[in-house]
Structures are given as C-alpha cells and as structure tokens.
Amino acid sequence: MMDGFKKHLIQLSILLLGLVVAAVLPATGLVNDYLQFVLISVAINAILCVSLNLVNGWMGEFSVGHAGFMALGAYASAILTVKLFPTAPAELLFPSAVLIGGCTAGLAGIPVGILSFKTRGDYLAIITLAFLMIVKSGLENIPYTGGPRGLLGIPRLTTLAWAYFWCVVAFWVIRNLVYSKYGRGIAAIREDEIAAEAMGVNTRTAKLVAFVTSSFFAGVAGALFAHQLQFINPSSFDILKSTEILVMVYLGGVASLGGSLLGAGVVTILTQCLQPLGTWRMVVLPAILVVLMLYRPSGIMGYRDWAWLKPFFPLTPRSNEKKETETGEDLQ
Amino acid sequence: MSALLETRHLTRQFGGLCAIGDLSLSVNRGEILGVIGPNGAGKTTLFNLLTGIYPPSSGEILFEGRPIAGLHPSEIARRGVARTFQNIRLFRQLTVIENVRIAYDSRLSCSPLGVLLRTPHAGFSERESVEASMELLDLFELGSLAQNRAGDLSYGAQRRLEIVRALALDPKLLLLDEPAAGMNPSEAMQLTDFLRWVHGKFLLTIVLIEHHMQMVMALSDRIEVLDFGVRIAGGNPDEVKGNPRVIEAYLGTEGELP
C-alpha cells in the first residue's frame, strides 16, 4: 500500500518538475525558437497520436477522420481568441479556448461513435473519411472563418509549458481509461465483439467513450496547433494530416501509450532532421514504414507498455492473504 | 420446480430456412439440461437466441419470468445468462486475468467520467476486479498463468478459461456449447467431473450442448432432442436413449440404405 503511494508521489514530482522545466526553459535562452517549435510539435503530435491510438489501436478500428476532429478544435478555439474575445487576458482565455475546442470536437465524436455501433472495419473507415470530407468542405464554405483562405492573425499562445501540460493530461486520462472497465471493454471489442457482448460488455457505451475521448483530445491538439502556427485553413486538415498521425500510430505501436510517445517523437524529429535531403526525405519515412510492417506489423511497441506508464497496483500481498485464509477454512 | 428459463413458441428463420421452429421448452432451477441433436439441428442457434445474438423471428423467451427477447446481449449477460462458445472465443491478445476481468467488470459500477479522471471509487473498483478475478483463477488452478496471453494457453486450459470467464459474470444460468469438442474420451470424463463440481460449487443451472453421448448421459438430469429446429423428444436420459425417433434422427430410418 505504502509502496504504491510512494511511487505515485515520485511520479507526480517528476511530472511537476517537467512542467517547471518547460516553463523556465524558453526564458533561459538555452533553446532557440526553432528547437522550441520542434518540442511543441512533438507534444501536439503525441496528443494526436495517443488519442487516435485509442480508436485505431485499442479498439482496432481504422479511423482516418482524426484531422477532422482536429480541425473542429482548431477552428472553435481560434474563433474564440480571434473573433469573439480578442482583448481578453490570455491567461484565462487560452485554457478555456483549448477546452472548448476539445469539447466541440468531442461532441462531433458522438455521431461518429453512434454510427460505429453497427458498422465496423472498412465500412467504418469510409464513414470517418466521409466525416473528414464533410468537415473540410463545411469549413471551406463558411465565410465567417475565412472560407478556403482560412483564419489569420491567431495570437501565438501555445507555449512549451501549455503543450507539455496538455500532453500529460492526454496521456493520464487515456491511461486511466485504458486500464479500466471501459478500456478493457474497448480491447475486448477489438478481440471479439460477440464474445465481449456475451460477457456483459456494454459495447455501445464503450465505443462512445472511445470516440468521444479520442476526438476530445484531437480537438485539444487542434487548438494548440492553431495557436502555434497562428494561421489555419481547411486544407491544413486534409487526409494527409490524418495519414501523418496514422504513420505515428503504426510506427510507434498500436494499443500502447509508450508507443504513441515514441511514434510522435520519432516521426516529428525525423522529418525535421531530414530537411537537408530535400525531396528525398519523402522517401525515407515510407521506406521505414514498409520495413516495419514486414518485420513488426504492430509497431515498435505494439500491445506492450513501459511499466512506468501503467498504473501501480498494491495488491499482491492482500490476495495472498485471502488465499491462505480460504484454504484454512477448507481444512477445518 | 420453478422454471428459470422458458421459451414459448420460439421461432427463428434465416431466409427460407427455419433454424428453430415453434420451440417451447423450460429449464428448471438447479438442473443440468442436455440438448442433443444431429449437426444442423439448431442447437447453437438456440443458444444465440437465448443470449440475444439473434433476435427471434417470433415467440418469447422468459428468464426468471421476465421477457428477455430483443434485449442487447450484454444486458442479458448482466441479468445472469453466461455462455461458452463452440469454437473457443477468448480475447486471445489479452492476458488470462484480463479475460476474466472483462466479464467481472460488468458488475462494477463506475461512470465513464469517474474512470477518465480516476476518482477513488474507480481506483477501488479496479482493485476489487483484480482481486476477485485472481481468486477465481486460483480456484481453477489458472492463477500461475494469470499474466500469460490467453491465446498462448494449451487447448484444454483455453476451454477451462472460457468457463472461468463465464463464471466471473456470476451467472444464474450457464450455457455450454460443446465443452468437450476436440477432447478424447478420458479428457471428456475428466471434464464431466469438473462440470459436476462447478455445478455444485456455484449453485448453477446448466444447459449443455454436447455430442459426447457418454458425457451427456452422465451429467444431464433431463435431455431435449432437436432435429431440424424442432423438438422431437425429451425426458430423462434413459427415456431418450430408447426413443425410436431419436435413433431415427441419428441413424436414419430402417431400410433407407441400399
């Protein structure tokens, strides 16, 4: 019992230390603007990757609509900061804008979740594709947000500390979900939906929880993305954006928190490092992907996780105790 | 004796094929009911109807006096109807204990939001689910395999795990679909003793589909015989054994062969 508590405390202090470092680092001048940009991108991509992994990895579906949810979050938050409250203090405005961006995307996750009750596999993939197309062409035809030209002049509010904070929240919440009743239900749906239902898993609730949580964090990432680049237009959220996230998921590892972190980190940093190669960099990543699919189809960390990313369980001693008393009763 | 489960004029058609036709039977509390019949007689379809995987075309299913036809399979499972599958359907990629926990989880009451933010209640239910599942696994001598992938277990252990998983639901009625499939006669006899022990230990009512006649005869209090979706005979094992219609269904009519 004590042991688990101590571990929690250590983990919490490491996370807080990370937040302090993320807040102080830019001020020290040790990292230049470019490096900061890359680090923020890693955090945003990690949020996108872990949230897509919930649907594509843990639930075993194939969603290509993640960029659509991201777009909703980006636009909803940017409308708040650019159009509605341009003069509000950023310390208050930005967190609420990100949260509202997430909620907007989360709400949009409900209909897609409901459609997934009866539709699976390839057919659901096509539904998510349709969703992405609806969002994109919808945004292109709304004059209020600039139509195809997009929204300009978004304040640069995404700091390293905020990106880090939301990244930790995303991983924490998704970890809580994955190691819970609903998370196991989601994995059971992937393994065998009929058996899951026969074992009392409410598959509808599980699917809704998966889609809403996944799209919520896609929206959060979209909001951070908008306030990092300061400019968004509908074509920043096309199928290519979804593909980019898919690559991270399948490279890092399906159904894995560590894999999501790894996938986002490797892909983001690699694309930056390969800049000098010019057009040839477009060849490297797909080539890595092909090799990986041949030798490790579930990704680097597929279906596994590092121990420090799992919740702690102080329970082995107690279950042993119980066993002993039980056998004792039997003897009497 | 009161009936735990009752079907009234239950019918299920697939296109023009009548898989179950006007079937009325009842399962008494605490008994072991054997369901036999040649291949394609509709036995598994009957299970799929009882567990809600298919809705019936017509007719009623009453569990503890309440109609359950048309409910979502997970709701039927939570009311106390558990099953195993003819071709083992474990969650192969998941660990042994996770397989059991998924069934146990349906008893936990925690809201999705509580889980996402990991309230203390959600944490306690996690612990409850691990401990109860581990206890159950230990009881069936699968405790040492708890962290293995279910798909890596031996065939016999997988069959056993499927029964443990069903028991984790704390069912009132257990439906076993050919639990002895792929076993040799001595393994089947072992399974017979095992099922008898499970039946007594968990105070269950069991419906058993099986082709191993020895096992069905040894275990069942009563036997129902289906052929082409229709009940053709029923009664205690001895009555069924001597029934000419049963012999006919299994072996064909006299003089049919050239």
Interface residues (C-beta under 8 A of the other chain):
Chain A: V173 N176 L177 Y179 S180 K181 Y182 G183 R184 G185 A187 A188 R190 E191 D192 I194 A195 A196 E197 A198 M199 G200 V201 N202 T203 R204 T205 V209 T213 Y303 P311 F313 L315 R318 S319 K322 K323 E326
Chain B: T51 G52 I53 H72 P73 S74 E75 A77 R78 A82 R83 F85 R89 L90 F91 R92 Q93 L94 E98 R101 I102 A103 D105 S106 L108 C110 P112 V115 L116 L117 R118 A122 S125 E126 R127 S129 V130 E131 M134 E135 D138 R165 A166 A168 L169
